[in-house]
Amino acid sequence: MPHSNSALKRFRQDDKRRVRNRSRKAEIRTAFKRVLSAVEQNDAVLARRELSIAQQKLDKAAFKRVLHPNTSARQK
């Protein structure tokens, strides 16, 4: 555990960010699974809608630096 006040604060901030980032990454993985599921069902309309949602989530994650922008671009 950190000893100084600033290190304690940094520890708390890092913990909050880690939880937030993990949930965002989980949302992205879920969105990918929904796209693949729609493609397997041969539902083009649903697949386009889910792909759009997945791309929005990737763009937002890249903008917030949860993911590297190149990672986001590659996954799209």
Secondary structure, 3 states (H helix, E strand, C coil): CCCCHHHHHHHHHHHHHHHHHHHHHHHHHHHHHHHHHHHHCCCHHHHHHHHHHHHHHHHHHHHCCCCCHHHHHHHC
